[in-house]
Amino acid sequence: MTQIFYLLSITALIVSFFKSKEKTMLALKKAWKSFENIMPQFLAIIFIIGIMLSILTPDQISQFLGSESGWIGVIIAAVIGSITLIPGFVAFPLAAALLKSGAGYMQIAAFVSTLMMVGIVTIPVEIKYFGKRATIIRNVLAFIFSLIVAALMGVLI
């Protein structure tokens, strides 16, 4: 499947290049700039994940985030997800690594959903644009919804 996407991307790039060389080159330059801007954050997160997975044993991960940790583990994962600022393209591989190391599905569902929906770190910016009341309501509802998602994952999987 991945090869198909690579083939489609390369084909689209070639078609774009023949249609407008200037626009294609501009798009490639913008893409490279975006890559350069994301790379430091990406490397830092990979470094943190590597250290975390080397320090914590699978037994410790299971103890805090495993299926046996129950709702305490869900709350721990939800709080960590709420205060962490990680882009989605890093969060999902991290979730897969945690699952392989013994984390439970409910706990990972809470972690990923709060990571994507709750923004403790971004609250000051959000308050500036949406106001304090709207920001608090949105974050509280997102946290509650994340717990509901975790509960549904616990029932479904």
C-alpha positions in Angstrom: 0.0 0.0 0.0 2.8 2.4 0.8 4.4 1.8 -2.5 1.2 2.8 -4.2 1.1 6.1 -2.4 4.8 6.7 -3.4 4.0 5.9 -7.0 1.0 8.2 -7.0 3.0 11.0 -5.4 5.8 10.7 -7.9 3.4 10.5 -10.8 1.6 13.6 -9.6 4.9 15.5 -9.1 6.0 14.6 -12.7 2.6 15.7 -14.1 2.8 18.9 -12.1 6.4 19.5 -13.3 5.4 19.3 -16.9 2.3 21.5 -16.4 4.2 24.3 -14.6 7.9 23.9 -13.7 7.9 27.2 -11.7 4.9 26.3 -9.5 6.2 22.8 -8.9 9.7 24.1 -7.9 8.0 26.7 -5.6 5.8 23.9 -4.0 8.9 21.7 -3.5 10.7 24.7 -1.8 7.8 25.3 0.5 7.6 21.6 1.3 11.3 21.5 2.2 10.9 24.6 4.4 8.0 22.9 6.2 10.2 19.8 6.7 13.0 21.9 8.1 10.6 23.5 10.5 9.1 20.2 11.7 12.3 18.3 11.9 13.7 19.7 15.2 10.5 19.0 17.0 10.2 15.6 15.5 13.8 14.7 16.5 13.3 16.0 20.0 10.1 13.9 20.4 11.8 10.8 19.0 14.7 11.4 21.4 12.2 11.7 24.4 10.3 8.6 23.3 13.6 6.6 22.9 14.7 7.6 26.4 11.3 6.9 27.9 11.2 3.5 26.3 14.7 2.7 27.4 14.2 3.8 31.0 10.8 2.2 31.5 10.5 -1.5 31.3 7.5 -3.1 29.7 6.5 -4.2 33.2 6.5 -0.6 34.4 4.5 0.6 31.4 2.0 -2.2 32.0 1.8 -1.2 35.7 1.0 2.4 34.9 -0.8 2.1 31.5 -1.6 -1.6 31.1 -5.1 -3.1 31.1 -4.6 -4.0 34.7 -4.2 -0.4 35.7 -7.9 0.2 35.0 -9.3 3.7 35.3 -6.3 4.9 37.3 -4.2 4.2 34.2 -6.8 5.8 32.0 -6.7 9.0 34.1 -2.9 9.0 34.2 -2.8 8.6 30.4 -5.4 11.3 29.9 -3.6 13.8 32.1 -0.3 13.1 30.3 -2.0 13.5 27.0 -3.6 16.7 28.1 -0.4 18.4 29.1 1.8 17.0 26.2 2.1 18.8 22.9 3.0 16.2 20.3 1.9 16.3 16.6 -0.3 13.5 15.4 2.3 12.0 13.1 4.4 11.3 16.2 1.6 10.4 18.6 0.4 7.4 16.6 3.8 5.7 16.4 4.3 6.4 20.1 0.9 4.8 20.8 1.9 1.8 18.8 5.3 1.5 20.7 3.5 1.8 24.1 1.0 -0.9 23.1 3.8 -3.2 22.1 5.4 -2.5 25.5 2.3 -3.5 27.4 0.0 -0.5 27.6 -3.7 -1.1 27.4 -6.1 -0.1 24.6 -8.3 2.0 26.9 -5.3 3.8 28.3 -3.8 4.5 24.9 -7.2 5.7 23.6 -7.4 8.2 26.5 -3.8 9.3 25.8 -4.2 9.9 22.1 -7.6 11.5 22.3 -6.6 13.9 25.0 -3.4 14.6 23.1 -5.3 15.6 20.0 -8.3 17.4 21.7 -7.2 18.9 25.0 -4.6 21.6 25.0 -3.3 22.6 28.4 -0.1 24.0 26.9 -2.0 26.1 24.4 -4.6 27.5 26.8 -3.1 31.0 26.9 -3.3 31.3 23.1 -6.8 29.8 23.0 -8.0 32.2 25.7 -6.6 35.1 23.7 -8.7 34.2 20.6 -11.8 32.5 22.1 -12.0 33.8 25.6 -11.6 32.2 29.0 -15.0 30.7 29.3 -15.1 29.1 25.9 -11.6 27.7 26.3 -12.4 26.1 29.7 -15.6 24.6 28.4 -14.0 23.2 25.3 -11.1 21.6 27.2 -13.3 20.2 29.9 -15.7 18.7 27.4 -12.8 17.4 25.3 -11.4 15.7 28.4 -14.7 14.1 29.3 -15.2 13.0 25.7 -11.8 11.4 25.7 -12.7 9.4 28.8 -15.9 8.3 27.0 -13.8 7.2 23.9 -11.5 5.3 26.3 -14.5 3.5 27.8 -15.9 2.6 24.4 -12.5 1.3 23.3 -12.5 -0.8 26.5 -15.8 -2.3 25.6 -15.2 -2.7 21.9 -11.7 -4.1 21.9 
